[in-house]
Amino acid sequence: MRITLVYFAWIRERIGRDQEILDLPVAQLTVRELIAHLRGRDENYAHAFQHENAVHAAINQEHAELSECIRDGDEVALFPPMTGG
């Protein structure tokens, strides 16, 4: 499965990139499973994703819950909670 990841705000700053393409050896996984996978990549990812409840996601530009499935070809955006002003 190949997905495009897009990172925003302090997540982008902590891992040092704004996007990447990721190849995974599974047909699908949940947002929560993706975050767990990313956390295991290196210390920067571990720091960025240490509190999964502080991470929000969108799949193909639609808000997604942590339990939602990601499929081959999806674009997944990961970002911190937003505040209005």
C-alpha positions in Angstrom: 0.0 0.0 0.0 1.3 3.4 -0.9 0.0 6.6 0.8 1.0 10.2 0.8 1.5 11.8 4.2 1.2 15.5 4.7 2.3 17.1 8.0 1.4 20.4 9.6 2.4 22.8 12.4 4.5 21.3 15.2 4.3 17.8 13.8 6.1 19.0 10.6 8.6 20.9 12.8 9.4 17.9 15.0 9.9 15.4 12.1 11.6 17.9 9.8 9.5 17.4 6.7 6.2 18.5 5.3 5.3 15.4 3.3 6.4 12.0 2.2 5.2 9.0 0.4 5.1 5.8 2.5 5.0 2.2 1.2 3.5 -0.2 3.7 3.2 -4.0 3.4 -0.5 -4.0 4.3 -3.7 -3.6 2.3 -5.2 -1.1 4.8 -4.7 0.2 8.3 -6.4 2.6 10.7 -5.2 6.1 11.4 -4.3 4.9 14.9 -2.2 2.1 13.5 -0.5 4.5 11.1 0.5 6.8 14.0 1.8 3.8 16.0 3.9 2.8 12.9 5.3 6.3 12.5 6.1 6.6 16.2 8.5 3.6 15.8 10.4 5.1 12.9 12.9 7.3 14.9 13.1 9.6 17.8 11.8 12.6 15.9 8.7 10.7 14.9 8.4 9.3 18.4 8.4 12.8 19.8 5.9 14.1 17.3 3.4 11.3 17.8 4.0 10.5 21.5 0.4 11.5 22.4 -1.9 10.2 19.6 -4.9 12.0 21.1 -3.1 15.3 20.3 -3.0 14.4 16.6 -5.9 15.0 14.2 -6.1 13.5 10.8 -7.8 14.0 7.4 -8.0 11.3 4.7 -8.3 12.8 1.2 -9.1 16.2 2.8 -12.0 14.9 4.9 -11.7 14.8 8.7 -11.0 11.3 9.9 -11.3 9.6 13.3 -8.4 7.5 14.6 -10.4 4.4 14.0 -11.0 5.1 10.2 -9.2 3.0 7.6 -6.6 4.2 5.2 -6.4 2.5 1.9 -3.9 2.4 -1.0 -3.5 5.7 -2.7 -5.0 7.8 0.1 -3.6 11.2 1.1 -3.4 11.4 4.9 -2.8 14.8 6.6 -1.7 14.8 10.3 -2.0 18.0 12.3 -2.5 19.3 15.9 -5.8 20.5 17.2 -6.8 23.8 15.6 -8.0 26.9 17.5 -10.2 29.7 16.3 -9.5 33.3 16.8 
